[in-house]
Every structure is written in C-alpha cells, then in structure tokens.
Amino acid sequence: MKTKGMMILGAVLGSFLISAGSAAAAERFSDLQHVKWAEDSINYMADRGTVAGYGNGNFAPDKPVTRAQAVTFMVRELYPEQLQSGAVRTSYSDVPTTHPFYREISVAEKNGLASGFPDGTFHPDTAMSRAETAAFLTRAYALVSGKQLVNSTDVQHHWAAAPINVMSSNGLLGGYPDGTYRPDRSVTRAEFSVFLARVIRFERQTAIAAQDWDKLISYMTVSEQIGQMLMPDIRQWNGQATTTVNEGLKERIHDQDLGGLILFDKNIIDARQVVKLTHDLQQEAGDIPLFLGIDQEGGVIKRIPGGTNLPGQMALGATGDAALAEAAGKLTGEELKALGLQVNFAPVLDVNSNPDNPIIGMRSFSSDADLVSRLGLATIIGLRQSGVIAAVKHFPGHGDTTVDSHLGLPVLKHSRDRLDAVELKPFRAAIEGGVEMIMTAHIAFPSVDNEHVTSLKDGSSVPIPATLSKKVLTGLLREELGYQGIIISDAFTMNGIAEHFGENQAVERAVNAGVDIILMPQDPAAAHQSLIQAVKKGTIPAETIHDSVKRILELKSKYGLFDQKASLTQKLGALKTIGSEAHRAVEREIAERAVTVLASRDGAQPDPIRAGDRVVIAAADQEQAEQLQRQLAKASSNLSLTTEIAVFGKGKISETRQRTEKADYVILASYQFRNVASQFGWSEVQTMINDLNKQNTRYTLLSLGNPYEMIYVQNIKSGLAVYGKQEPNTNTGIQVLLGQLKANGRLPVSTK
C-alpha cells in the first residue's frame, strides 16, 4: 500500500515529468457529446497528462476501463518519474513484456498500488469493477472515512465494503436511486476519469483547508506550478482593450495555469467595472486564486479610477512625516482591496541621488537613504494594515542611473561600500520590517556580479542585470540580507532584458537566479513552455520550482486569497471607500505639508498674488495651464483677478513675452520628468526668468515635476515645488501663492 507520505513525496518529485506537461499540449476529444456529465473531469485529467484517448480525437468514454488502463492512469498521476527510470519487472504471469502497459503495471506492483490474484495473474485486460476502483483509489491516496452518511444496501458484506464506504462517506462515489451501489458492475472510462478527478480535487481542497502547501504542490502539475510563477499583463485581445473576461483571457488563464495578472490603464473604465473584472478573474482561476496586481505609487504613477489621487512619494518626502506615509499606504491599500486587487507594486525604495535619472525622479521619496528607509517602511506597514501586499522596487536600487531600464541596460558602477551606505539601506530596512515581495531591477551591479554575456542585439559583451544574477538575488538578497519573501522581476517587456538576452533564455536564467515570479513576459505561452522544458530537462531543479510555488501559496493564504467568499454585490458595496472624504483629507494634508519654497525674495515665501492683479499662467502644455487657471479662479473669487494663458515652447517665446510684459504676476509652470534633467530644454525657462527679473515683475517658477530647476536655471527670485502636476499638488501651490497657506515642506533631494 502506498502511504500518504510516500504519495506526496513521489508526486512532488514526479509531477515534473508528466508526459504532456501542460494544458496546451493536452489531447482534446470529439466524442464526449453523450457524457457531458463527465466532460469536465475527462478534460481535467487529460490536462494533467493522466488519461489519454485512442487517437483522432476519440476517448471512447463508454468503453469499460481495463485493469491495465486504470493502473496506467494512476501510475502516470502518481509515479511518472518511475516511468522514465531504468528496467522494471512484474511477477504477474499473464503480463508479458510485450504488453503495451507492461511498464506501468510493473511500477504499480512495485509500489503496492494494485494487487493481483492468488494464482499469480493480474488480468490486465479485464474490465475494472466499481469495487476495484474504490479499492485502488483508497489504497493510492490513503483516504479516511468522511462525514457523509452511507446507505448502500448491497455493500455491507462485500469484500470491498471498507474502501467503498470510505469513498462514499467523502462524496467521491455515488450510488443509484434504488439505494444500491452495484460494486461488481464494470466502470467506464468516463466514470473512472470522474472518480479519479474527484479524488484529486478532494485531496487538493483538503490540503488547502489544512494549509499543507507541500501536499497541494504534490497534486499540481508542472504546468500549474510554472503558471504560479508567471504574472503577465492583459492589456489587449484581438486589438481591443481587455476590460472583461473574454474568451482569449479564459484560454490564457487555463492553458498557462496562470497564478497572477497585472492590470493597466487599458483594463480600467471605472471602479465598478474593475470590481466585476477582478471578481470574474478569480471565478475563472479555479481552486488556486490569482495574485492581481497594479502600479499604484501615487503621484505620476496611478491607476485607481475615481480614487484618491495622492500627491506622490517625493511629496511625502517633503513632509518628512512617517505617520502620513503610513496613512497614505493604508488608504491606498483600502482602495485597491475594494477593487479586488491584492498586490501593489509600491513603494519605490530607490534613492534618487542622481538628478539626471530619467525614470525615477519624484517617484522616489528622497535622495537621502535614511528618509527613504523611514518613509518606505511606513508605507509598507500601511499597505499591510489594509490587507494589501507591498511589492517594493527596484532591488538593489535604480536611483543613481542615467538610463531608463525600459529603454536600455543601466550599469551602476559604485563600490560595494557605497551600495551598502545608499542603495541597499532602504531594502535592508524593509526586509527587517517584514516586507513580503521585492521587485528586481534590470540594472547591472558589477561590484556584486561582474559576469558578462554576448548580447543577442548586437553581439557586444553586456553585463548580467540583477534580475538574472544569482549572485545578486540569491547571494546578496536571500543569503546575505536574509530575505525570505517573494522575489518578482520587473517587466520582461523592458529593453534592459528584452533586447539583449532572448526571453526563453532569460526566464530560465531568472528562475535559476532566484526569481519566484516573472512579471509581464513578452510571450507568456512561450515563457511557460520554456520553463516546463527546463524543469523536464533538469536545467532548473525541481526543488527550485517547489520552493518558489510554496512561497507564493503561503503568501496568497496569508492575505486571505483562498477565503474569498464575498459575492459580487457585496464587493460592489465596498466601493464607497474609494475616494472617501477621509481619504481625501489625507490627500490634502500631504499636498499642503509638502509644498516647498525653492526661492524667495524675503527668505520665507514666494511672491504673493494681490487683489486686482493681471495674472499670466505660462506653461509648456495647454491643458496644464488651463488646470492652473481653473484652480486660481476658484480659489480667488473675491480678489478680482484677470487671468490669461500663455503656452511657451519653441517658436512661441515672442508670443509669451508679449503677454508677460503686461502682467502684474506670472505663474511660470515647469515640468521635467521622464528625461535627463541636464538635457532638458531649460533655455526657454531661463529666458523667461531673465525677462521677468529685468521687468521686476512678481512671479513664481512653479515646479510641477522633478524639483531640480535650481541646478539648471539661474537667478530665480521666487520658486515653489509641489512635486506633481496632479490636482491636489497644483491646488496647494495656488493656495500658497494667494497667501492662503504657508509653504513648510523641506526639499527632500539635493540640488548641489
């Protein structure tokens, strides 16, 4: 008899060698029209690589299953690794070596799965009875009696009474309307598939209820295990934005056994639609729920429709207040959870020490590692309090780069001592604070790993980025820093990976380096198959996959994903938390406390707007200028101001000058983000500052983006930083210019 422990161990090791290996490769049958009641189970077992047909789409569901076929199906399920091993022998006198299932019968005999008859025969081609099926399954899975009442009238004195009662008491076998079980009746191939599928699903549910993740993994195919490690995006299908669970999405979830998805703007119409989408996605997922994630950093990176539009991480840095950061994390988590999302790819723990950083900038809290550590940890705590997982990024640090890893492969050449003092400090603090998910950076760190490979892009020698480096992820992050949570990669669609390494090689290398979840593979189906084949060939150890999947299942359980019982109606009722007045109050407080004086004539506040002033709002963007104009009009209704807009840029300087020359006050809006600051077009801003200084006009240079204007523009007499062009940020700036608020924020980045 195969004990429970033996079964789990055998399946843990063996599930990686199932012949089909993935749902995409499973046989599909065309002769199941008359057995609809069994179709789901037959396809489920075929997906697992356990049952097979006769070719040409024929399963022959009504044919009796023979003892040899039944044993074969169960050996494929439980001992696939032994089918690949060396010589096996059977002692049964009626199973010649030429029998098509000789090896399977031999493996079954070796493991005590199926017994023969007293005369030394096995009767391989004899039809299997319902009694034998019960005996086979209870022996294989070590089932114990359940709580359901058993009333079969023709079982009590049968040799198989005990296994039949065990199966029936767990709802795994059923009788007939007349109260009989008919134990000696033969079992069809369809019935056997149903019985086996019921047992496997029952055992999976038992494992989930007991939080026995090793046992659950033992019942997961390699396809399912690899699927847990993939988190693709679902932006479009057939050229249309994916906002519902369409047929293409259903196929992807099932064919690749996906464990998670990331949502983007294209997936979002409004809050109710997102709740319906996430609810339907979980309904489609089966017994293992999905991680559903999103980028909700606040500020410039935001996704929540109609939600609280937090001023952003650098605004929080300007307040210096950990309690506010915690409140920001908590309200963000509450709104994401209401939408059915459990993973937030935030906060950013990069220390933005380089003004020329084209991608991080105001997404960072500060250029001070201690401040980033303090506010980052507070945000993590807030998200955790709301039941949302913080996936901090981008390890080991993206703050001191001049290349956007979406577009190329940055290399950070600092010494290890410098990395410890700056880049690694916030991540170390987060790990000590119990962070549960860390996103890798597609950045090379030669002081940790100086390996180079030949680029597939141009044949050059390129360094290995952190995402693919075992020295960085396993050596540094896991072993040295003691991190035990999930490692998720940054998007595999980014050029830092995509251009140089080839996705099939890259996903394998990432998993061997220590990545648990591949985010946004370019071709999820190909990535899925590449990893399955790598496990089958042994180039990725089975233990590596097992460890990653166990971490994923444990975290899903910890955050209640297996316990989602709320109806769609109940979930829609929770939407009142999104954009609530309590949340808006936190939003306003952050914006008000963040606004920072960059330059001042009196050393305290920027130039004020006075009653009756003619105000010109000059911006590089018409929409931005109109937003500021609306806010100014609303906040100054009793001041009799006259306002007009000037959009500056190449070829528009003279027109802008004509308007500003007649102004009493000029709001000069500056926005620099997603480009290298030193290469930004500062000359036009400098020209207007020079003109305003010469005319002795009151003005304020209103910094809406990265607050580095003081490095590149000279002689600014009045300047204000609000750290974002979102409504909360700009509204606060307007209030300061009107004297309704004081600017008390502190610049969180160095401008020297």
N, C-alpha and C positions, 0 to 999 in steps of 0.2 A: 504493500500500500504506500502511496506517495503521501508523506506528511505535509501539513500546511507549510512548515518551514522550508522543506525541500522544494515544494512547488514554487514558492516565492523566489527562492534563490535561483532555481533553474530558469524561471521566466525572466527574472531581472537580467540574467546574462544572455538568455536565449532570444529575447524579443528583438534583438538587433539583427537576427539572421533569418527572419521570416522571409519566405521566398518572394512574395510580392513586394513587401516593404513599404508600400504607400497606397493610399486610396486611388491615386491617379493611375496606378498600374493594375488595379483590381479588375477581374472579369465582370462583365455585365451580361445579364441573362435576358432572353426574349421570350421565355416560356413560363413566366410566372403569373399569367393572367388569371388562372384559376386558383391561385394560392396567395391572394392579396394579403391574407392574414399573416403570411409567413415572409412576405417580400422584404420587409424591413430587416428582419433577422438574417435572412439569406445574404442580403447585400452587406449587412454589418459584418458577418463572418467572412465574406469574400474580401471586404476591405481589409480585414485583419490578416489576409493571406492564409486563412484556415481551411475554408471549404473551396472546392473547385468544381467546375462543370465538366461536360464531355466534349467541349469544343463547339464552335459555330453558334455560340450564344445559348447552348442548351444546358440546363441544370438538371432536368428530369426530376422535378420536385416530388412527383407521386411515386417514384420507384422506391422500393424498400432500401434502406441503408444497410449495407452488409457489415458484418463484424469487422472486416478488414478496413472498409471505408471509415467506419466510426473511429476505430483506433487511429487511422491515418489523420483524420481531422484533429483529434485530440493531441496527438504527438506533434503535429505542426503548431498547435497552440501552446503546448507546454514544454516541449523539448526540441525546438528547432535546431539548437546548436548541435545536438547529438546526431541529427540527420546529416550534418556536414563533416562529422568526425570519421575516424577510421572504421575498421571492419567491425561488424556486429553479427551475432549469430542468434538463431532461435532454436529451441529444442522441440518445437511442435513438428510432429511427423507429417502433417498434411500442409505444411507451408514450405514448398521448395524454394530454393534460391532464385528461381525464375519467376516467382510470384511477383506481380507488379508492386505489391506493398510489403515485400519481404523485409526491407529495412525498417519501415515504420512499425511492423508487428514485432520485430526484434527489439527495437527501442522500448516499445510498450511493455514487453515481457521483462526486460532488464530493470525497468523502473516500477514494476508491480502495478502497472496501470490497468492491465486486463489479464485475466487468468484464462487458462484453457480448461479442458475436460479431463476426467480421471484417466482416460485411455491415452493421454499424451497428444491429443489433437486440439486444434483451435477452431476448426470450422470457419475459415476466413470468408467464405462466400455465402454463408448462411445469413438470412435476414436477421437483423437485430430486433429484439423484443423491447417492449416498454419497460419490463422489469430489468433487463440487462442494461438499458440506458440509465435507469436510476442508479443501478449498482456502479456502473462505470463512472458516472459524474460525482456521486458522493465519495467514491474512492479517490478520484483525482483531486477534488477540491476540499476534502476534509470538512464537509458541511456538517452542521449540528442542527438539532431539531429547532424549528421556529415556533411561532405562537399561533399559527392558524389551525383551526380545528380540522381534523382529517376524518372523513366518514365513509371512505370507500368500503363497500360490502364484500368485495372479492379479493381482498389483500391480506386479511388478518393472518391466515395460515400459510401464506405463500413464502417461498424461500427468500424473496426479495422484499418482504414486508418492511423491514427496518429502513433500507435506503429509499423505498417509495414513500414511507411516512416522513422521512427527513425532507425529501424534496417537496412533498405536498405541503408540509407544515410551513414551508418558506414561500409558498405560492409559485413554485418553479415547475410543478407538474399539475395538470388538471385532470379530473375525471369526466365522466359522461353524465348526461341529465338523469339517467336512471340510478345514479349513485354507485356505479361500478367504475373500476379503473382499467380492467381488461389487461392485466400485466403481461399476458403471453401474446398479445397482439403485436404484429411487427410494426416498426417505426419507419415512416417515410423519410426521405432525405430532407424534405421541408420541415417535418416535425423535429428531427434530430437537430437541425440548424436552430430552430426556435428554442429547444431545450438548452442547447449549449450557449446560445446568446443570452438567455435569461440568467443562467448561472454566472456568466462573466459580468453582466451588468449588475447582478445582485452583489457579487463579490466586490465590484468597484464601489458601489454605494456603501457597502459595509466598511470598506477601507476609508472612504471619505468621512463617514459618520465617526469613525474612530480616530480620524486624522493620522492614519497609518499610511504615510506617503510612500514608504518603500513598497508596501503591498499594492497600492494603487499603481505605482510605476510598473510593477511586475505584470499588470494587466494592460499596460499601454504598449501599443506597437511602436516600432522605431519611428514611424511616420508621425504618430501622436506626440512622441517625446520631442522630436525635432520641431514639430509645429509649435510646441510651447515656447520655443526659443526664437520664434520669428514674430515680428511686430510691424507689418507693412502698413503703408498708407493706402487709402481707398478713395482717392480724390475723384476719379472718373471711371465710367464704364460705358463703352460704345459712344465715346465722345460727349457724354452727358455727366454733369456733376452728380456724385453719389450722395443723395440725401435720404434714401430709403434703402431697405434691404432688398435689392434687386436680385435677379437670378444669377448674374455674374458674381455678385458678392457671396451668395449662398454657395456657389461652386468653389470659390476660393477658400471659404471657411472650412468646407468639408474635404476638398481634395488635398489641401495642405494642412489640415487639422490645426488651424491657427490658434495660437494661445493669446494673441493680443492684436490690437489695431491702434493706430494713431489717427486722430481727426484733425482736419484743417478747415480753413475758411470755406472751401468749396463744399464741405459736408454740412454747412450750417446755414439755415434760413432764419430760424428763430428758436427760442427756448423750447417751446412745445414740440417742435419738430425734432430737436436734438434728443429730448427725452424719449420720444417714440422710436427714434433710430437706435439709441443705446439699449432700450428695452428689447426691441426686436433682435438686435445683435446677440444679446445674451440668451434669448429664447432659441436662437439658431445654434448656439455654441454646444449644446449637449450637457453632459454631466460635469465638465470642467469649464468654469466660466472664463470669460475673456478679461485680460487687462485692457481697459480702454483709456488711452492717454491723450494728452493735449499739451501744447505750449501755452501756459498762462503765466507769464512772468510779471505781467502788469506793464504799464507804460507802452512802449512801442511794440511789444510782443504781447498781443491779447487776442482772445478768441471768444470769450463768453458773450453771446448775443443779448444785448439789453442789460448786461450785468454791470457790476461796479467797476468803473474804469480807474483802477489805482494808478497813481502818478508815476510808478516805476521804481526800480531798485535804487538808482542814483538819487532820486528824490528822498527815499528813505535814508540813504547815506547822509544826505544833507541835514536830516533831522537828528541823526546820531542816536535815535531812540529805539532800543531793543524791544520795548513794550509795544511800540507802534508796529514794528516789523512782525512781531508775533500776532498782533491783531490783523495785520494785512494777510498773513499766511492763513489764519483761521477763517476769515471771511471768504478768501479765495477758495479754500477747501470746501466750505459750506456750499458755495455756489456751484462748484464743479460736481460735488456729490449729488446735489439736487438734479443735475443734468445727467447723472448716470455715469460719471467719469471718476476713475479711482487713482489715476497716475497723473501728476503734474510735473512736467519737465522743467522744474524750477526748485529752488532759486539758483541763479548763476553765482558760482563761487569764484569766478575768475577775478583776479586783482588787476584792474585796468591801469597798469603803471605806465603804459605807452600811449600818449595822445594820438599817435598815428595808427592805432588799432582800428581797422576798418569795419569790424563786425561786433565787437563787444561794447565799448564805449559806455553809454548811460544804461546799458543792461546790467552793468556791474554796480555794486554798492559804492565802491571807492577804489582809490589807488593805495589805500592803507590796509595791509593784510589783517591787522588786528580788528579793524572796523568791519571788514568783510566777514571775518570769522564770527564776530559777535552778532551781527545782524542776520547772517546766513543761518546760524544755529537757531535764532529766534523764529525765523520764518519757517524752518523745518518743524519746529515744535508746534507752531500754529497750524500748519497743514495737518500734522499728525493728530492734533486735538479734534479736528473736524473729520477724521477718518479718511484722509487722502494721503497717498504716498508721495513723498518728495523725492524726485529724481534729480539730484544736484549735478551741475555740469560746470566746466568740461575738464575732467581729470586728465593730466595733472595740472592744467592751467592754460587758458587761452588769452590771458590778459596782456601779455607783452609780445604781441605779434603784429606784423605789418602786412600779413597775407591773410585773407579770408579763406578758411578751410573749405567753404562751399565752392571756392574757385580754384584753389591750389593747395599745395602741401607746405604749410609753415614749418620752419625749423627753429626751435628755441635753444640757443647755444650756451645758456647760462650754466655755471658750475653747479654741482650738487648742493654746495653750501647755500648758494643763492636760492635754489629751488626750495630748500627746507625753510629758509627765512621768509620767503614771499609766497610763491605759487602753491606750495603744499600746505601751508599753515591753515587756510580755511577748511581744506579737506580733512586734515588731521582733526580739527575741532569737530567737524560734522561726524566723523567716524566715532570719536569719543562720545558724541551726543546721540549715537544710535541711529544714524541715517541708514536707510534700508535699500536705497538704489542710487548708484553713481553712474553717470554717463561719461564715456570716454571722449577724448579729443583726437581728431585726426591731425595730430601735430607730432613731429619727431623731437625727441629729447636725447641728443647724443650723449649727454653726461650720464644717462641711465642705460641707454641701449644705442650703440653706435653701429648696429648691423645695417648693411646696405643690400639692396637687390636691384636687378635690372628692370627699369621701367618698361611697361608694355606700351607706353605712349610714344617714347622717342628713343628707347634703348640706353638712356642715361642711367647712371648709378644714383638711386634715391634711397634715403634713409627710411627705416621702418617707423611708421607713426605709432603712437601709443595704443591705438585701437588694435593693432596687430602684433604688439610686442608682449611676449611672455615675461620679459624682464620687468616691464612697467606694470602690467596688470596682475601677474601672479607674484613676481618677486617683490616689487615695491608696494603695490596696493594691498594684496592679500597677506603676504608673509611679513613684510616689514611694518606696515601700518596697521595690520591686524584686522582688516576689513572682512566681514563675513556675509555681507548682504549681496544683492544682485548687482552685477555689472552689465550695463546696457550700452551698446555702441551708440555713437552719433549716427546720423543718417548715412546709409551706404550709397545714397544718390549723390553725395557731395564729392567734388572733384579731388579732394585730398585722398580719397580712396579710389573712386571710380576710374580716374584717368590712368593710374599707374599699375594697379595690381591685378585687375581682372576679378570679377565678382566671385566666380566659383572658387578660385584660389583664396581670395580674401576672406570669404565667410569661413572656410575651413581653418585658415590661419587665425582668425579672430577667436574662434571657439577654442582652439588649442592654446591660445594666449591667455584665455580666462574669461572671455565674454560669455555671458549667460543668455542675453537676448540680442539678436541682430535687428536693429531698427531700420526700417524702410529699405530693404534690399531692392535693387533696381528691378530684378526679375524674381519675385518671391517663389514661383514654381521651380525655377532653376536652382535657386539657393536651397530650397527644400530638398530637392533630389541630390544636389551636390553633397549635402551633409549626410543624407541617408547612405549614399555610396561610400563616403569617407568612413562612416561607422562600420559598414559592412566589410570594407577592405582593412579595417583596423588602423587607419591613419588618424582617426580620432578614437581614443579609448572609450569603451562603453561606460566606464566609471565617470569620465568627464561629463558625459550627457546626463547620467543619473544624478550627479551632484547638482548640475545646473537646474534640472527639472525639479528636483526636490526643493531647492531654494525658491523656485517660482511658486510651487504648490503651497509651500509653507507661508509665503507672503500673501498669496491670494486668500488663504484660510484666515490669517491674522487680521486681514482687513474685511472679513465677512463676505467675501465674494461667493462662497459656497452656500450662504444663508439668505440669498436674495429672494424673498417671498412676496415683496410688495407688488400689488397689481399696477397696471399702467395708470389707472385712475388715481391711485394713492400717490404714485410718483408725480403725476401732473399737479396734484395738490400741494406738493412741496416747492413748487416754483415761486411761491411768494417770497422765499428767502432771497431770490436773485434781484439785486438792485434795491434791497430794502433800505428804509430810511436809516436804520442803524448802521448798515454798511456804508451808505453814502456819507454819513457823519465821519467815519474813519477816513474815507477818501478825501474829504475836505480838510480834515486835520493834518493829514500827511502833506497835502499840497500847500497849505498855509504855513506850516512849520518848515517846509523845505526851501521856499523861495529865498534866494541868496543875493546879496549885493556883491556885484563884481567890481564896480567902480562908483565913486560918489564924490561930488564936489565938496560936500560938508563932512565927509568921512563917516556918514551914518546911513542915509537913504538916497535913493536915486532922485533925479529931478522930478518935481511934482507936476501933475496936470492941474491947471487952475480953471476956475469958472470962466466961461466965455471963450476959452481957447479954441483956436482953429487947429485941429489935430490931423496930421497926415500919418497914416499907417502904411509903412513901406515894407513889403515882403517880397520874397522871390516867387511866391506862389499865390495866385488869386484867391483860392479857397481859404488859405491860411489868413490872408489879410481880411477877408470877409468875416471869418470867425472872430478875429480880434475886434473888428468894427461892431459886430453884434453885441459882444460882451461889454465893450466900452459904453455903448448906447444904453444897455440895460442897467449898468452899474452907476451911470452918471446922469440919470434922467432929470435931476434938479440943477445941473451945472451949465445948461445952455451951451453945450459944446457943438462945434461944427466939425464933422469928420469926413475925410475922403481917403481913398486908397491909391497907392502908387505901387505898381509891380515892377521891381527892378531886375536887371539881368543884362546880358549882352545886347547892346543896341538900344537900351531903354534908360541909360543913365541921364541923358539930357532931359527926357520927359519927367523923370523922377525929380531932378533938380528944380525944374520949373514949379513943381508942386511944393517941394520942401522949402523953397525960398520964401514962400508966402505963409508958411506955417508958424504958429506960435509954439507948437510942440510936435515932435516927431517920434513915433514908435518905430524903431528900425528892427524888424524881426530877423533873427539869424538862425538858420537851421543847418547843422552839419552832422551827418550820420551816414553810415554805410559807405564811407570813402576815407581815404587817408587825409587827415586834417591838414598836414603840411602842404598837400597838393590841392587843397580846396581853393575855390576862387575867391580869396579874401580881398583881392584888389578893389573890387566894386564896393565892398563894405568899407574898406579904408578910405576910398574916395568920398563916400557919403559922410563918414565921420569927420574927415578933414573939412568938408564944406560946412557941416553943422557947427564945428568948432569955430571956423572963420566967421560965420554969421552970428555967432554967440546965441544960437537957438537952443532952447531947452529940448532935451531929447533923452531917450534911454535905448541903449542897444539891448534888446530883449533876446537872450539866448534861449532857444527852444530845444536845442539838441545837446550834443556833447559840449560842455561848458569850457571850451578851450580858446575862446576868442581872445583872451588877454595875452596869449602867447603870440598870436599872429597879427593882431590889429593894435596899432599904437595910438596913444593919446585919447583913449576912451574916457570921457568925463563922467558918464552916467551909464551904468550897466547892471543888468539884473538877469539871474539864471533861474529858470523854472523847471528844467530837466525833462521837458517833453512838450509836444505841441497838442496834447490832448486837452479837452475842455477843462478838466479840473486844474491842470497846471497853468494854462493861459489865463483862466479866470482869476486865479490868485495873483498872477502878475499884474493884471489890470487893476485889481483892488489895491495893490501896493502903490502903483503909480498915482492912484486917486487919493492916497493918504488914508484909505480905509483899513489897511493892515500894515504892520511893520514887517520888514524882511529880516528874519532872525536865523535863517539857515546858515550853515557853515559849508564852504566849498569842500566836498569830500575827495577831490582829486588835486594832485599837484599841478601847478601851471608854471613851474620854474624849469 
